[in-house]
Amino acid sequence: MSRTVVRFSVILKSMNIIFPVLASVLQAGSFVIDKIALSEFKVGYKTYNVISWPLISLFSFIAFLIFKLPLEPELFSFGITINLLALVFLSVVTSIIFYRALKNDLLGEVQTIGLFKNIPIVIFSGIIFSDERNLMVISSAVVASVAIAWSCYDPKYHRFKIARKTLPYLASTLVFAPMIPILSKEILMVWHPVLLSLVRNIAIAIIFLVIYYKEIEKVSSKALSLLFLTNLLTTVAGILYFFSYKSFGIVYTILIFSLEPILVRLASIFFLKESFTYKKISAFVVVLASIVINQVIL
């Protein structure tokens, strides 16, 4: 193999990381703003969802117009429709549980728990998709998961130190969250990432408007400006996330996207004055090392 070909492959490989890294940076910034809106401006998780998802739908529609994508009936086959309905349902459930936990617990703690979903995502993705099976990636995910579990363990009381109100989020992380990437990839085999973002977000927005419409009046103008900014970041991050799923696969995206909780943890320490714990930082270092090793070797 010539040096030119080798250099080109190295450059192409380094570009693979751009989508998930940029998505993780944007989503990390969004989560910090979310925490400020939920805590400092006393925005409830019901109000957050009923305001945020219509905004996300609006931003997704703008992206749809920019890309000038076709919206044809053939795209809504029976299988795609079933997967889409399941994806919307799980997204609604996990959104409610996540933002309820985010309001009641520390941002860093919630992000640490969120890393638990990597293991079932990697396992189920490898079972369902043959192109996602990679022993190196699975081994790295297991090591990262053990490090996270260790960071949550409280030796004083011989138990995992997780707030009671955050336990539903832990359950949804292990049960529901791993199904979302798999359903997304199935749809993305046929759909454009921007189209999936638009249709999914509109469906979620409609559901929240129906069940939480009475909560719309309970938001201040200052909080609304924060919600506008955070949901703009979330929309762009979500579209990049889908692009990465479609182009590079679930496992690769999930590993790189593990940077997001690291960035959130650091931001929560500096901007939200949350406590610094060496165990949490050590766990994040292990996750980061797993990402780097996979990026260099694979």
Disulfide bonds with the S-S distance in Angstrom:
none
